[in-house]
Amino acid sequence: MIDFKQVHKAYRVGGRSVPALQPTDLQIARGEVFGIVGHSGAGKSTLLRLINRLEEPSGGSIVIDGEDVTQLDAKGLRAFRRQVGMIFQHFNLLSSKTVADNVALPLKLAGELSRAEINTRVAELLVRVGLTEHANKYPAQLSGGQKQRVGIARALSTNPKVLLCDEATSALDPQTTASVLQLLAQINRELNLTIVLITHEMDVVRRVCDRVAVMDAGVIVELGAVTEVFLHPQHPTTRRFVMEDEQIDEGIQRDDYAHVEGRILRLTFTGDATYAPLLGSVARETGVDYSILAGRIDRIKDTPYGQLTLALTGGDIDAALACFTRADVYMEVVR
């Protein structure tokens, strides 16, 4: 659906060129939820806004659904932007208009539907986002989560092929964030809509995305399936994001293990292996004792996973390592 070919962007600041996005190749498949993660200044917002040309690329080509949008003139660009919905961090609703009027605004601007058709479309969208009873309220009367649902309905009004989410949950509390992400996942499933979202929260990516790109200083430093990137981060920037999400301090963790005896392993289980009684069977078979130093069981989108850090002592430790290797788990020897 989205194909970046050596796309780059630089800004003129104080008479000099400051790169925001280095030459980038990126493909985003039709119907997937694609996350872009990075700290402030990493270039993720620039990359997102290049998709609908809210930012003009300094070079390269951007192909959306087979069309090179970097070649579009003003009229073509207006038509193209109706195919790309956008959700903003701070909602960007018109305070003087009702919920229904905010949702209807893109349809009125397009000028292609009658008033009755617009009203029907708005009613359908408010049902989808669960705001039918709030149609005649004004933004000031809504909670943050309700405002974002209005933003989602407005972004969907023109039946877009792509939905862009610019830090769509950063201004929301955790419970509201979860409900908004659940709504986005439902929209993705039911409409097969391609969703691209940027965030600095790894938990958002873990809950809803299929693939993720991690950015640092205008470069995609890691790219892959969320399960692979989240559970086996390779780049230091990615590892920092994962540790922040899991509230792990690498230095403290290393100090904590200094006094622990035995061989220390980190095991990662995914899918059905998450619930298999592996530790007990390995202990019985090899005679090793184990202490659980850290652990968690959670889900990445629809995939259950577990991670355990163990200290093994006694018995046949090499045989235990061989058992873990043969099992459907990923094993990392920490010490």
N, C-alpha and C positions, 0 to 999 in steps of 0.2 A: 504493500500500500504506500509506503514512504521510503524513498531511496535518496540518500545523500551521497553525492559523488564529489569528493574533494572540496567540500563546502567549508569556507572559512569566513571569519568576520573580524574586522579591526575598526576601532573608533579613532577619530582624530581628537586628541586631547593636548592642549597647549602647543599646537603646531607639530606634534609628533604622532605617529601611528601606534596605538596600543592594542595588541591582539586580544580578543575575547574568546575566539574559537579558532583553534589551529585546524589545518586542512583535515577534514573528517569524512570517512566513508561509513555509512550506517544504513542498515535495512531494517524496517519494521514491518512485520507481516500483517496481512489483513485479519482483523478480528482479534488481535492480541492486545493485552494490557501491558504496555511497555513503560517501565519506570526509569527516570533519570535522577541519580542521586549525586549530591555534591554540596560542599560547604558554600557559604556566600562568596561570590566572585569566581566560582569554578567554571562558569560559562553555561550552566544548565538553562537559565532563563533565556539567554541569547539563542541557544540551540532550539528551544521550544518555539520562540517567536519567529524564527526563520521559516518554520513550517508553513505559517500562513502569511509570511512576508510582512509581519508587523515590524520586523527588522529586515533590512536589505542585505543580502550576502555581499561580501567583498569579492567573492569568486566561487567557482564551482557551480554545480547544477542540483536542483531539488525537484525530484520527480514524484508527484502524488497521483496515485491511481493511473499511472501511465502517461501523465501530462507533465511536461517541464514547466513548472510554475514560475521559474525565473525568467521565462520568455514572455510572460503575459503582459499585455498593456493594461491601462487603467480599467477599461470596461471588462476585460477578461478576468482581472484580479477581483473585481467586485463580485462577479458571478462565482468565481472559485471560492471566495471566502464564505459564501452561503453553505458550502459543503464542509466547512470546518467550524465546529462549535468551540467556544472557549469559556472556561470557568476560572474565576479570579480568586485570589486569596482573600480579598476584602469585599467580595460580593459584587461591588460596582452596580448596585441597584439605584434606580431613580426614586428618591425619597418622596417626590410629589405624585407618584403614580402608584396605583394599587398593585397587588401581586399579579392579578390577571393582566393588567396593562403592561407591567414589566415583561411578562412572558410573551405578550403579543407584539412587543415593539419590533423585533426583527422581521416579523411577518408583515407588519404595516410598512416598514421601510422597503421591503422587497416589492410590495405593490402588486403581487400576483394573485392574491386571494380576496374574495369578498369578505365583508364584515361577518356574515354568518359563518363562512368557512373558517375564518380566524377564530371566532368564538368556539366553534366545535373543536378545533385543534388545541386551543388553550385548555379547554375542559379536559381533553384526553391527557394532556401533559400533567395537569394538576392531579389527576387521578394517579398517574404513574409515580409521581414524587410524594404522594400522600398529603396534598395541601388543598384539597377541594373545599374544605370548610373555611379556608383562609383567603379565598379568591379576592374578596373585597377589602381586605386589610391593607395597611401601608407598612413598608419595611420597618418603621420605628416600633411597630406592634409585634414584631416577630423576634424569636430567639435567633442566635447565630446559626444553629443548624437549619432552622426553617429558611433563613435568608439564603443559605447555600443551596438548599433544595430549589428555591426560586431560580437561582443562578443556573442550576442544572437544567431545569425545565426550559429556561430561556435559551440555553445553549443547544437544546435538542429541537427547538421549534421549527427549524428549517430542514429537518431530516438530514443532518450532516453525515458524512462518511467517516469523519475523524473528529474526536473530541479531545481537546487540549485542556489539561488541568494544571494551572499555575499555582502551586502550593495551596491546593484547594482545601486542605484540612488544617493548615498551620494556625489559623485563628480560632480553632475549635477545641473544646475540652475532649479528653479521651473517649468518653462514652458517646458524644456526638460524632466524633471522628469515626468511630466504629460503625455507626448507623449510616453515615454518608458513604463510607467505603463499601458497605454492604449494598447500598443503592447503586453505586457505580458498577459493582460486580454483576448485579442483576441486569442492569442496562446492557452491559457487555454481552452477557449470555443471550438475552432475549433479542437484541437487535443486531448481534454480531458486529458491534461498533468497535472500530479501532480506537483505543484510548492511549494517549501519551500523557504521563503525569510526571511532574518534577517535584522533588521534595528533599528535605535534609533529614528526614526521619526514616530509618531503615524499617521500622515497624510497619509503616504504610506500605512499603514495597512488599514486605513479607506477607501481608494480609491479602493483597489484591493483584499483584503483578505476575505475569508469566515470565518475562525477561527483564533484565535491568542493566543499565550502563552506569558505571561510576565515573564521575568526572573530577579532574583536578587540574587547575591552571589551564583551562581551555582544551584539555585532551581527555579522551575516553581512555582511562587507564585499565578498566576491566569491564568485560561484557559477557553475558551468558544467562542461562536459566537461573531463576531466583534461587532455587534449591542449591545449585552448585556454587553460586557466588556467595550466598549467605552462609552455607555450611563449610565451604572450603575456600575462603577468601585468599587471594594470592598477592594482591598489591597492598602496600602499607596503608594507603588511604581507605581501602575497603575494610581491612582488618580493624581500623580505628572506628569506622561506622558500626561494624558488628559488635565491637566491644562496648561502644556507647549504648547501643540498643539493649545489650544484655547486662549493662551496668557493671562491666568488668574492668578493673584496673590491672593492666598487665603487670606493672611493677609490683603491686601488692600481692598479686597472685603468685608471682615467681618467688617472692620472699616467704610467703606462706608455705610453699612446698619445700623450702630449703631444709627443714628439719624432718621431713617425712621420709621414712625408710621405704626401700623397695623400688621396683620399676614403676614409673608413672606413665600411664597411657591416657589418651583422649579418644573415646569411641563415639562415632556418629552413626545413628540408626535412622533409616528412612522407610516409609511405607509399613508393610506388615512386620518387618524386622523390629520396628519400634516396640512392639508388644511381646516379642518372643522371649522366653525365660533363658536367655543365653548365659548370663553370669552364673546362675546356679549350676547349669550343666557343665560349664567349663571348670568351675571349682570342684565339682565332684569327680570329674574325669582326670584332672591334673593335680589335685590336692593343694592348689594355691588358695591363699586367703586374700581378700580384697577389702580395701576401704574406699568408700565413695567420697571424693574430695569436693566435687562440684557436679551439678547435673540439672537438666531441665528436659521436659517433654512439652512440645507445642506443635503448632501446625504452620506450614508455609502454604498459603492459599488452601488447597484441598489435600495437601500431603502431610501426614503426621511425621514428626521426626523427634529424635531424642539425642542428647549429647551427655556423656558421662566422662568425668575425669576420675581415674582409678589409680590407687597404689596397690601393686601386687607384691606379696611376700610369701615365702615358703613354697613347698611343692616344686613342680616342674614348670618354671616360668616360661621357658622356651616353648614347651608344649602348649601352654595357654595362649601364647602369641600366635602359634600356628593355628589353634582353634579359631581365634578371632579373625585371622586372615582368611580362613576357609568360609567363615560365616558371611552373611550379607550385611557387613558393616564396614565402615571406613575407620582404619586404625592409624593413629599418629603416636609415635613414641616421644613423649615429652622429655623423659630422662631415663 
